């Protein structure tokens, strides 16, 4: 029975690592494109109250383009 739980845990860990590797690769592609066009970004994360098991997260992305002065975009994500 212990080997069954160990196998299940290992498969979950392997799936998580696969998703993490994919996300890192996608981020590197996006960063490469933004660097080409001289665009920088600075994210700010604000964790709000957790209500009934739902964590609210406010994400503020501030983009700075050297051609334009500054652009700020705010997003609200429910996790």
N, CA, C and O atoms as a CHARMM CRD file, in Angstrom:
* protein
*
  316
    1    1 UNK  N      0.82400  -1.18500   0.00000 PROA 1      0.00000
    2    1 UNK  CA     0.00000   0.00000   0.00000 PROA 1      0.00000
    3    1 UNK  C      0.87600   1.26000   0.00000 PROA 1      0.00000
    4    1 UNK  O      0.52900   2.26300  -0.62500 PROA 1      0.00000
    5    2 UNK  N      2.00300   1.20100   0.69900 PROA 2      0.00000
    6    2 UNK  CA     2.90100   2.34500   0.74100 PROA 2      0.00000
    7    2 UNK  C      3.48200   2.68200  -0.61600 PROA 2      0.00000
    8    2 UNK  O      3.68300   3.85300  -0.93800 PROA 2      0.00000
    9    3 UNK  N      3.75700   1.64600  -1.42700 PROA 3      0.00000
   10    3 UNK  CA     4.29700   1.88600  -2.76300 PROA 3      0.00000
   11    3 UNK  C      3.26500   2.55400  -3.66400 PROA 3      0.00000
   12    3 UNK  O      3.62300   3.32000  -4.55900 PROA 3      0.00000
   13    4 UNK  N      2.00000   2.27000  -3.43300 PROA 4      0.00000
   14    4 UNK  CA     0.93900   2.90900  -4.22200 PROA 4      0.00000
   15    4 UNK  C      0.92000   4.41100  -3.95800 PROA 4      0.00000
   16    4 UNK  O      0.86700   5.20900  -4.89400 PROA 4      0.00000
   17    5 UNK  N      0.96200   4.79500  -2.68100 PROA 5      0.00000
   18    5 UNK  CA     0.97200   6.22200  -2.35000 PROA 5      0.00000
   19    5 UNK  C      2.24400   6.89300  -2.84000 PROA 5      0.00000
   20    5 UNK  O      2.21500   8.03900  -3.28900 PROA 5      0.00000
   21    6 UNK  N      3.35300   6.18400  -2.75300 PROA 6      0.00000
   22    6 UNK  CA     4.61500   6.72800  -3.24200 PROA 6      0.00000
   23    6 UNK  C      4.57000   6.94900  -4.74800 PROA 6      0.00000
   24    6 UNK  O      5.06000   7.96100  -5.24700 PROA 6      0.00000
   25    7 UNK  N      3.98500   6.00500  -5.46600 PROA 7      0.00000
   26    7 UNK  CA     3.83800   6.14100  -6.91800 PROA 7      0.00000
   27    7 UNK  C      2.93400   7.29500  -7.29900 PROA 7      0.00000
   28    7 UNK  O      3.22200   8.03800  -8.23800 PROA 7      0.00000
   29    8 UNK  N      1.82800   7.44500  -6.56000 PROA 8      0.00000
   30    8 UNK  CA     0.91200   8.55200  -6.84200 PROA 8      0.00000
   31    8 UNK  C      1.59800   9.89300  -6.57800 PROA 8      0.00000
   32    8 UNK  O      1.44900  10.83800  -7.35200 PROA 8      0.00000
   33    9 UNK  N      2.33800   9.96400  -5.49700 PROA 9      0.00000
   34    9 UNK  CA     3.04200  11.19900  -5.15200 PROA 9      0.00000
   35    9 UNK  C      4.09100  11.53900  -6.20300 PROA 9      0.00000
   36    9 UNK  O      4.23300  12.69600  -6.60000 PROA 9      0.00000
   37   10 UNK  N      4.82200  10.52800  -6.65000 PROA 10     0.00000
   38   10 UNK  CA     5.85300  10.75200  -7.66000 PROA 10     0.00000
   39   10 UNK  C      5.24400  11.23900  -8.97000 PROA 10     0.00000
   40   10 UNK  O      5.80000  12.12500  -9.61900 PROA 10     0.00000
   41   11 UNK  N      4.09600  10.66400  -9.36700 PROA 11     0.00000
   42   11 UNK  CA     3.46700  11.09400 -10.61900 PROA 11     0.00000
   43   11 UNK  C      2.98000  12.54000 -10.51700 PROA 11     0.00000
   44   11 UNK  O      3.07800  13.29200 -11.48600 PROA 11     0.00000
   45   12 UNK  N      2.45600  12.93700  -9.35000 PROA 12     0.00000
   46   12 UNK  CA     2.02800  14.33200  -9.15900 PROA 12     0.00000
   47   12 UNK  C      3.22100  15.28200  -9.22500 PROA 12     0.00000
   48   12 UNK  O      3.13700  16.35100  -9.82900 PROA 12     0.00000
   49   13 UNK  N      4.32300  14.88800  -8.60600 PROA 13     0.00000
   50   13 UNK  CA     5.52900  15.70600  -8.62200 PROA 13     0.00000
   51   13 UNK  C      6.08400  15.83600 -10.03700 PROA 13     0.00000
   52   13 UNK  O      6.52300  16.91300 -10.44100 PROA 13     0.00000
   53   14 UNK  N      6.06200  14.75600 -10.77400 PROA 14     0.00000
   54   14 UNK  CA     6.55500  14.76600 -12.15600 PROA 14     0.00000
   55   14 UNK  C      5.69300  15.68100 -13.03300 PROA 14     0.00000
   56   14 UNK  O      6.22500  16.41600 -13.86400 PROA 14     0.00000
   57   15 UNK  N      4.36600  15.64200 -12.85400 PROA 15     0.00000
   58   15 UNK  CA     3.46400  16.50800 -13.61500 PROA 15     0.00000
   59   15 UNK  C      3.70100  17.97800 -13.26900 PROA 15     0.00000
   60   15 UNK  O      3.68100  18.83400 -14.15300 PROA 15     0.00000
   61   16 UNK  N      3.92600  18.27300 -11.98200 PROA 16     0.00000
   62   16 UNK  CA     4.20200  19.64300 -11.55900 PROA 16     0.00000
   63   16 UNK  C      5.49500  20.15400 -12.18100 PROA 16     0.00000
   64   16 UNK  O      5.54500  21.28200 -12.67200 PROA 16     0.00000
   65   17 UNK  N      6.54100  19.32900 -12.16300 PROA 17     0.00000
   66   17 UNK  CA     7.82700  19.73100 -12.75400 PROA 17     0.00000
   67   17 UNK  C      7.68700  19.98800 -14.24900 PROA 17     0.00000
   68   17 UNK  O      8.31300  20.90400 -14.78200 PROA 17     0.00000
   69   18 UNK  N      6.87200  19.18800 -14.92600 PROA 18     0.00000
   70   18 UNK  CA     6.65700  19.36500 -16.36200 PROA 18     0.00000
   71   18 UNK  C      5.96700  20.70900 -16.63600 PROA 18     0.00000
   72   18 UNK  O      6.35600  21.43600 -17.55000 PROA 18     0.00000
   73   19 UNK  N      4.94300  21.03000 -15.83800 PROA 19     0.00000
   74   19 UNK  CA     4.25000  22.31200 -16.00100 PROA 19     0.00000
   75   19 UNK  C      5.17700  23.48300 -15.67700 PROA 19     0.00000
   76   19 UNK  O      5.12900  24.51500 -16.34500 PROA 19     0.00000
   77   20 UNK  N      6.01500  23.32600 -14.65900 PROA 20     0.00000
   78   20 UNK  CA     6.94300  24.38800 -14.27900 PROA 20     0.00000
   79   20 UNK  C      7.95900  24.64200 -15.38500 PROA 20     0.00000
   80   20 UNK  O      8.26700  25.79400 -15.69100 PROA 20     0.00000
   81   21 UNK  N      8.47500  23.58700 -15.97900 PROA 21     0.00000
   82   21 UNK  CA     9.43900  23.72600 -17.06900 PROA 21     0.00000
   83   21 UNK  C      8.79800  24.41200 -18.26800 PROA 21     0.00000
   84   21 UNK  O      9.41700  25.26600 -18.90300 PROA 21     0.00000
   85   22 UNK  N      7.56400  24.04200 -18.57800 PROA 22     0.00000
   86   22 UNK  CA     6.84700  24.66000 -19.69900 PROA 22     0.00000
   87   22 UNK  C      6.61500  26.14500 -19.44000 PROA 22     0.00000
   88   22 UNK  O      6.78400  26.96400 -20.34300 PROA 22     0.00000
   89   23 UNK  N      6.22700  26.50100 -18.21000 PROA 23     0.00000
   90   23 UNK  CA     5.98300  27.90500 -17.86600 PROA 23     0.00000
   91   23 UNK  C      7.27100  28.72900 -17.94700 PROA 23     0.00000
   92   23 UNK  O      7.25100  29.86600 -18.42000 PROA 23     0.00000
   93   24 UNK  N      8.39000  28.15900 -17.48800 PROA 24     0.00000
   94   24 UNK  CA     9.67100  28.86700 -17.56800 PROA 24     0.00000
   95   24 UNK  C     10.07000  29.10800 -19.02000 PROA 24     0.00000
   96   24 UNK  O     10.57100  30.17800 -19.36300 PROA 24     0.00000
   97   25 UNK  N      9.84500  28.10100 -19.87500 PROA 25     0.00000
   98   25 UNK  CA    10.18200  28.23700 -21.29500 PROA 25     0.00000
   99   25 UNK  C      9.33600  29.33200 -21.94500 PROA 25     0.00000
  100   25 UNK  O      9.85200  30.14000 -22.71700 PROA 25     0.00000
  101   26 UNK  N      8.03400  29.36100 -21.63100 PROA 26     0.00000
  102   26 UNK  CA     7.15300  30.39100 -22.18300 PROA 26     0.00000
  103   26 UNK  C      7.57700  31.78400 -21.71300 PROA 26     0.00000
  104   26 UNK  O      7.56700  32.73300 -22.49600 PROA 26     0.00000
  105   27 UNK  N      7.95000  31.90600 -20.43300 PROA 27     0.00000
  106   27 UNK  CA     8.39600  33.19600 -19.89800 PROA 27     0.00000
  107   27 UNK  C      9.66400  33.66100 -20.60100 PROA 27     0.00000
  108   27 UNK  O      9.79800  34.84500 -20.91100 PROA 27     0.00000
  109   28 UNK  N     10.59200  32.74900 -20.85500 PROA 28     0.00000
  110   28 UNK  CA    11.82200  33.12200 -21.55600 PROA 28     0.00000
  111   28 UNK  C     11.52800  33.61300 -22.96900 PROA 28     0.00000
  112   28 UNK  O     12.16700  34.55200 -23.44300 PROA 28     0.00000
  113   29 UNK  N     10.56200  32.98300 -23.64900 PROA 29     0.00000
  114   29 UNK  CA    10.19400  33.42500 -24.99800 PROA 29     0.00000
  115   29 UNK  C      9.60100  34.83800 -24.95800 PROA 29     0.00000
  116   29 UNK  O      9.93200  35.67900 -25.79300 PROA 29     0.00000
  117   30 UNK  N      8.72700  35.08900 -23.98500 PROA 30     0.00000
  118   30 UNK  CA     8.10400  36.40800 -23.86800 PROA 30     0.00000
  119   30 UNK  C      9.14900  37.46500 -23.51600 PROA 30     0.00000
  120   30 UNK  O      9.13900  38.55800 -24.08300 PROA 30     0.00000
  121   31 UNK  N     10.05100  37.14700 -22.58300 PROA 31     0.00000
  122   31 UNK  CA    11.10000  38.08700 -22.19800 PROA 31     0.00000
  123   31 UNK  C     12.01500  38.41700 -23.37500 PROA 31     0.00000
  124   31 UNK  O     12.46900  39.55300 -23.51000 PROA 31     0.00000
  125   32 UNK  N     12.28100  37.43800 -24.21700 PROA 32     0.00000
  126   32 UNK  CA    13.13400  37.66300 -25.38200 PROA 32     0.00000
  127   32 UNK  C     12.47800  38.64500 -26.35000 PROA 32     0.00000
  128   32 UNK  O     13.14400  39.53200 -26.88400 PROA 32     0.00000
  129   33 UNK  N     11.17700  38.48900 -26.57400 PROA 33     0.00000
  130   33 UNK  CA    10.45500  39.39400 -27.47600 PROA 33     0.00000
  131   33 UNK  C     10.38300  40.79600 -26.89000 PROA 33     0.00000
  132   33 UNK  O     10.58900  41.77800 -27.60300 PROA 33     0.00000
  133   34 UNK  N     10.08700  40.89900 -25.57500 PROA 34     0.00000
  134   34 UNK  CA    10.00600  42.21700 -24.94100 PROA 34     0.00000
  135   34 UNK  C     11.36200  42.91800 -24.95100 PROA 34     0.00000
  136   34 UNK  O     11.42400  44.13700 -25.11200 PROA 34     0.00000
  137   35 UNK  N     12.43300  42.17400 -24.78200 PROA 35     0.00000
  138   35 UNK  CA    13.76800  42.76700 -24.81700 PROA 35     0.00000
  139   35 UNK  C     14.09000  43.29300 -26.20900 PROA 35     0.00000
  140   35 UNK  O     14.73700  44.33000 -26.35300 PROA 35     0.00000
  141   36 UNK  N     13.63900  42.57900 -27.22500 PROA 36     0.00000
  142   36 UNK  CA    13.87100  43.00200 -28.60500 PROA 36     0.00000
  143   36 UNK  C     13.24100  44.36900 -28.87600 PROA 36     0.00000
  144   36 UNK  O     13.82400  45.19700 -29.57700 PROA 36     0.00000
  145   37 UNK  N     12.05200  44.60300 -28.31800 PROA 37     0.00000
  146   37 UNK  CA    11.35400  45.87000 -28.52100 PROA 37     0.00000
  147   37 UNK  C     11.58900  46.86300 -27.38700 PROA 37     0.00000
  148   37 UNK  O     10.90600  47.88400 -27.30700 PROA 37     0.00000
  149   38 UNK  N     12.55300  46.57100 -26.51000 PROA 38     0.00000
  150   38 UNK  CA    12.94400  47.45000 -25.40500 PROA 38     0.00000
  151   38 UNK  C     11.77100  47.79500 -24.48900 PROA 38     0.00000
  152   38 UNK  O     11.55200  48.95500 -24.13900 PROA 38     0.00000
  153   39 UNK  N     11.03000  46.76700 -24.11500 PROA 39     0.00000
  154   39 UNK  CA     9.90500  46.92600 -23.19500 PROA 39     0.00000
  155   39 UNK  C     10.26300  46.20300 -21.89800 PROA 39     0.00000
  156   39 UNK  O     10.64300  45.03300 -21.91700 PROA 39     0.00000
  157   40 UNK  N     10.14000  46.90000 -20.78600 PROA 40     0.00000
  158   40 UNK  CA    10.37500  46.30600 -19.48000 PROA 40     0.00000
  159   40 UNK  C      9.04400  46.20300 -18.75200 PROA 40     0.00000
  160   40 UNK  O      8.12200  46.97800 -19.00800 PROA 40     0.00000
  161   41 UNK  N      8.95300  45.24700 -17.84900 PROA 41     0.00000
  162   41 UNK  CA     7.74000  45.12100 -17.05500 PROA 41     0.00000
  163   41 UNK  C      8.10400  44.84300 -15.60700 PROA 41     0.00000
  164   41 UNK  O      9.12300  44.22300 -15.30100 PROA 41     0.00000
  165   42 UNK  N      7.23000  45.32600 -14.72200 PROA 42     0.00000
  166   42 UNK  CA     7.42400  45.14800 -13.28800 PROA 42     0.00000
  167   42 UNK  C      6.08800  44.73400 -12.68300 PROA 42     0.00000
  168   42 UNK  O      5.18300  45.56200 -12.57800 PROA 42     0.00000
  169   43 UNK  N      5.94300  43.46700 -12.27900 PROA 43     0.00000
  170   43 UNK  CA     4.67000  43.03000 -11.67600 PROA 43     0.00000
  171   43 UNK  C      4.63300  43.31100 -10.17800 PROA 43     0.00000
  172   43 UNK  O      5.65300  43.24600  -9.49300 PROA 43     0.00000
  173   44 UNK  N      3.43900  43.62300  -9.68500 PROA 44     0.00000
  174   44 UNK  CA     3.19800  43.79100  -8.25900 PROA 44     0.00000
  175   44 UNK  C      2.00600  42.91200  -7.89900 PROA 44     0.00000
  176   44 UNK  O      0.94800  43.01700  -8.52000 PROA 44     0.00000
  177   45 UNK  N      2.16800  42.04500  -6.90000 PROA 45     0.00000
  178   45 UNK  CA     1.11800  41.13600  -6.48700 PROA 45     0.00000
  179   45 UNK  C      0.60800  41.53800  -5.10800 PROA 45     0.00000
  180   45 UNK  O      1.39400  41.75700  -4.18600 PROA 45     0.00000
  181   46 UNK  N     -0.71800  41.63400  -4.97200 PROA 46     0.00000
  182   46 UNK  CA    -1.33500  41.96600  -3.69500 PROA 46     0.00000
  183   46 UNK  C     -2.33400  40.84500  -3.37000 PROA 46     0.00000
  184   46 UNK  O     -3.32400  40.65800  -4.07800 PROA 46     0.00000
  185   47 UNK  N     -2.05700  40.10600  -2.29100 PROA 47     0.00000
  186   47 UNK  CA    -2.94500  39.04000  -1.85700 PROA 47     0.00000
  187   47 UNK  C     -3.98300  39.63600  -0.92000 PROA 47     0.00000
  188   47 UNK  O     -3.64400  40.22900   0.10500 PROA 47     0.00000
  189   48 UNK  N     -5.25200  39.47000  -1.28300 PROA 48     0.00000
  190   48 UNK  CA    -6.33400  39.99500  -0.46600 PROA 48     0.00000
  191   48 UNK  C     -6.90500  38.89000   0.41500 PROA 48     0.00000
  192   48 UNK  O     -6.33300  37.80400   0.50600 PROA 48     0.00000
  193   49 UNK  N     -8.02000  39.16500   1.05500 PROA 49     0.00000
  194   49 UNK  CA    -8.64000  38.21000   1.98300 PROA 49     0.00000
  195   49 UNK  C     -9.08600  36.94900   1.26900 PROA 49     0.00000
  196   49 UNK  O     -9.51500  36.97900   0.11500 PROA 49     0.00000
  197   50 UNK  N     -8.97500  35.85200   1.97900 PROA 50     0.00000
  198   50 UNK  CA    -9.45500  34.58200   1.46800 PROA 50     0.00000
  199   50 UNK  C    -10.88300  34.39500   1.97000 PROA 50     0.00000
  200   50 UNK  O    -11.11100  34.27100   3.17300 PROA 50     0.00000
  201   51 UNK  N    -11.84800  34.37500   1.04100 PROA 51     0.00000
  202   51 UNK  CA   -13.25600  34.28100   1.39600 PROA 51     0.00000
  203   51 UNK  C    -13.81300  32.95800   0.87500 PROA 51     0.00000
  204   51 UNK  O    -13.80800  32.70800  -0.33000 PROA 51     0.00000
  205   52 UNK  N    -14.29100  32.11800   1.78300 PROA 52     0.00000
  206   52 UNK  CA   -14.90200  30.82800   1.44000 PROA 52     0.00000
  207   52 UNK  C    -13.98700  29.98300   0.56100 PROA 52     0.00000
  208   52 UNK  O    -14.45600  29.33000  -0.37200 PROA 52     0.00000
  209   53 UNK  N    -12.69000  29.98700   0.84800 PROA 53     0.00000
  210   53 UNK  CA   -11.75600  29.15700   0.11500 PROA 53     0.00000
  211   53 UNK  C    -11.26600  29.75200  -1.18900 PROA 53     0.00000
  212   53 UNK  O    -10.49600  29.10800  -1.90200 PROA 53     0.00000
  213   54 UNK  N    -11.68900  30.96500  -1.52200 PROA 54     0.00000
  214   54 UNK  CA   -11.25300  31.61300  -2.76700 PROA 54     0.00000
  215   54 UNK  C    -10.28400  32.73200  -2.40600 PROA 54     0.00000
  216   54 UNK  O    -10.65200  33.66900  -1.69800 PROA 54     0.00000
  217   55 UNK  N     -9.07900  32.63800  -2.87900 PROA 55     0.00000
  218   55 UNK  CA    -8.05200  33.64900  -2.62800 PROA 55     0.00000
  219   55 UNK  C     -8.09700  34.68900  -3.74200 PROA 55     0.00000
  220   55 UNK  O     -7.94100  34.35000  -4.91500 PROA 55     0.00000
  221   56 UNK  N     -8.30700  35.93300  -3.38800 PROA 56     0.00000
  222   56 UNK  CA    -8.27900  37.00200  -4.37300 PROA 56     0.00000
  223   56 UNK  C     -6.86700  37.55100  -4.46800 PROA 56     0.00000
  224   56 UNK  O     -6.18500  37.74200  -3.46100 PROA 56     0.00000
  225   57 UNK  N     -6.45000  37.79700  -5.68300 PROA 57     0.00000
  226   57 UNK  CA    -5.10800  38.27400  -5.96100 PROA 57     0.00000
  227   57 UNK  C     -5.20800  39.39900  -6.97100 PROA 57     0.00000
  228   57 UNK  O     -5.77600  39.22300  -8.04900 PROA 57     0.00000
  229   58 UNK  N     -4.66100  40.55400  -6.62900 PROA 58     0.00000
  230   58 UNK  CA    -4.60500  41.66900  -7.57300 PROA 58     0.00000
  231   58 UNK  C     -3.20200  41.73500  -8.14500 PROA 58     0.00000
  232   58 UNK  O     -2.21300  41.73800  -7.41200 PROA 58     0.00000
  233   59 UNK  N     -3.13400  41.78800  -9.45900 PROA 59     0.00000
  234   59 UNK  CA    -1.85600  41.86000 -10.14800 PROA 59     0.00000
  235   59 UNK  C     -1.80300  43.18300 -10.88600 PROA 59     0.00000
  236   59 UNK  O     -2.68800  43.49800 -11.68100 PROA 59     0.00000
  237   60 UNK  N     -0.76000  43.95600 -10.61900 PROA 60     0.00000
  238   60 UNK  CA    -0.56000  45.21700 -11.30900 PROA 60     0.00000
  239   60 UNK  C      0.70500  45.08200 -12.14700 PROA 60     0.00000
  240   60 UNK  O      1.80800  44.95700 -11.61600 PROA 60     0.00000
  241   61 UNK  N      0.52800  45.10700 -13.46800 PROA 61     0.00000
  242   61 UNK  CA     1.67400  45.02700 -14.37300 PROA 61     0.00000
  243   61 UNK  C      1.97900  46.41400 -14.89200 PROA 61     0.00000
  244   61 UNK  O      1.13000  47.06500 -15.50100 PROA 61     0.00000
  245   62 UNK  N      3.17300  46.85000 -14.65100 PROA 62     0.00000
  246   62 UNK  CA     3.59100  48.15900 -15.12900 PROA 62     0.00000
  247   62 UNK  C      4.59500  47.93600 -16.26200 PROA 62     0.00000
  248   62 UNK  O      5.68300  47.39800 -16.05600 PROA 62     0.00000
  249   63 UNK  N      4.20300  48.36000 -17.45000 PROA 63     0.00000
  250   63 UNK  CA     5.06000  48.22600 -18.61800 PROA 63     0.00000
  251   63 UNK  C      5.75000  49.55100 -18.89400 PROA 63     0.00000
  252   63 UNK  O      5.12300  50.60800 -18.83700 PROA 63     0.00000
  253   64 UNK  N      7.00800  49.49300 -19.18400 PROA 64     0.00000
  254   64 UNK  CA     7.73200  50.70400 -19.54300 PROA 64     0.00000
  255   64 UNK  C      8.36300  50.47200 -20.91400 PROA 64     0.00000
  256   64 UNK  O      9.19600  49.58700 -21.10700 PROA 64     0.00000
  257   65 UNK  N      7.93200  51.29700 -21.84000 PROA 65     0.00000
  258   65 UNK  CA     8.46000  51.23900 -23.19000 PROA 65     0.00000
  259   65 UNK  C      9.29900  52.49200 -23.39600 PROA 65     0.00000
  260   65 UNK  O      8.87200  53.59500 -23.05400 PROA 65     0.00000
  261   66 UNK  N     10.46300  52.32400 -23.94000 PROA 66     0.00000
  262   66 UNK  CA    11.35000  53.47200 -24.09500 PROA 66     0.00000
  263   66 UNK  C     10.92000  54.38900 -25.23400 PROA 66     0.00000
  264   66 UNK  O     11.43100  55.50200 -25.35400 PROA 66     0.00000
  265   67 UNK  N      9.99300  53.93900 -26.06900 PROA 67     0.00000
  266   67 UNK  CA     9.43400  54.80100 -27.10700 PROA 67     0.00000
  267   67 UNK  C      8.29700  55.62800 -26.51300 PROA 67     0.00000
  268   67 UNK  O      8.22600  56.84200 -26.70400 PROA 67     0.00000
  269   68 UNK  N      7.39700  54.93800 -25.77700 PROA 68     0.00000
  270   68 UNK  CA     6.32500  55.62600 -25.05800 PROA 68     0.00000
  271   68 UNK  C      6.81200  55.84300 -23.63100 PROA 68     0.00000
  272   68 UNK  O      7.78300  55.21800 -23.20500 PROA 68     0.00000
  273   69 UNK  N      6.15800  56.70500 -22.90600 PROA 69     0.00000
  274   69 UNK  CA     6.60300  56.99500 -21.54400 PROA 69     0.00000
  275   69 UNK  C      6.33700  55.82300 -20.60600 PROA 69     0.00000
  276   69 UNK  O      7.27800  55.16400 -20.16500 PROA 69     0.00000
  277   70 UNK  N      5.06700  55.55300 -20.29500 PROA 70     0.00000
  278   70 UNK  CA     4.73100  54.50800 -19.33000 PROA 70     0.00000
  279   70 UNK  C      3.27900  54.06000 -19.54300 PROA 70     0.00000
  280   70 UNK  O      2.39600  54.87800 -19.80300 PROA 70     0.00000
  281   71 UNK  N      3.05700  52.78300 -19.43100 PROA 71     0.00000
  282   71 UNK  CA     1.71800  52.22700 -19.52100 PROA 71     0.00000
  283   71 UNK  C      1.52200  51.28600 -18.35400 PROA 71     0.00000
  284   71 UNK  O      2.37200  50.43400 -18.10000 PROA 71     0.00000
  285   72 UNK  N      0.42400  51.42200 -17.64300 PROA 72     0.00000
  286   72 UNK  CA     0.15200  50.54300 -16.50300 PROA 72     0.00000
  287   72 UNK  C     -1.16700  49.81200 -16.75200 PROA 72     0.00000
  288   72 UNK  O     -2.15900  50.42700 -17.14400 PROA 72     0.00000
  289   73 UNK  N     -1.17400  48.51300 -16.52600 PROA 73     0.00000
  290   73 UNK  CA    -2.35900  47.71000 -16.69200 PROA 73     0.00000
  291   73 UNK  C     -2.60300  46.92000 -15.41400 PROA 73     0.00000
  292   73 UNK  O     -1.69500  46.25300 -14.91800 PROA 73     0.00000
  293   74 UNK  N     -3.80900  46.98400 -14.87900 PROA 74     0.00000
  294   74 UNK  CA    -4.13600  46.25600 -13.64900 PROA 74     0.00000
  295   74 UNK  C     -5.04600  45.08400 -13.98700 PROA 74     0.00000
  296   74 UNK  O     -5.94800  45.20900 -14.81500 PROA 74     0.00000
  297   75 UNK  N     -4.81000  43.95900 -13.35200 PROA 75     0.00000
  298   75 UNK  CA    -5.61400  42.75500 -13.54400 PROA 75     0.00000
  299   75 UNK  C     -6.05500  42.25700 -12.18200 PROA 75     0.00000
  300   75 UNK  O     -5.34800  42.43100 -11.18900 PROA 75     0.00000
  301   76 UNK  N     -7.23500  41.63300 -12.13600 PROA 76     0.00000
  302   76 UNK  CA    -7.71200  41.01400 -10.90600 PROA 76     0.00000
  303   76 UNK  C     -7.93300  39.53400 -11.19400 PROA 76     0.00000
  304   76 UNK  O     -8.67200  39.17600 -12.11000 PROA 76     0.00000
  305   77 UNK  N     -7.30200  38.69600 -10.42300 PROA 77     0.00000
  306   77 UNK  CA    -7.35900  37.25800 -10.65400 PROA 77     0.00000
  307   77 UNK  C     -7.90900  36.59800  -9.40200 PROA 77     0.00000
  308   77 UNK  O     -7.45000  36.88200  -8.29600 PROA 77     0.00000
  309   78 UNK  N     -8.88000  35.72500  -9.56700 PROA 78     0.00000
  310   78 UNK  CA    -9.40000  34.92100  -8.45600 PROA 78     0.00000
  311   78 UNK  C     -8.74400  33.54900  -8.52500 PROA 78     0.00000
  312   78 UNK  O     -8.83300  32.85900  -9.54000 PROA 78     0.00000
  313   79 UNK  N     -8.08800  33.16100  -7.44600 PROA 79     0.00000
  314   79 UNK  CA    -7.41600  31.87100  -7.40800 PROA 79     0.00000
  315   79 UNK  C     -8.10700  30.97000  -6.43600 PROA 79     0.00000
  316   79 UNK  O     -7.69400  29.82500  -6.25300 PROA 79     0.00000
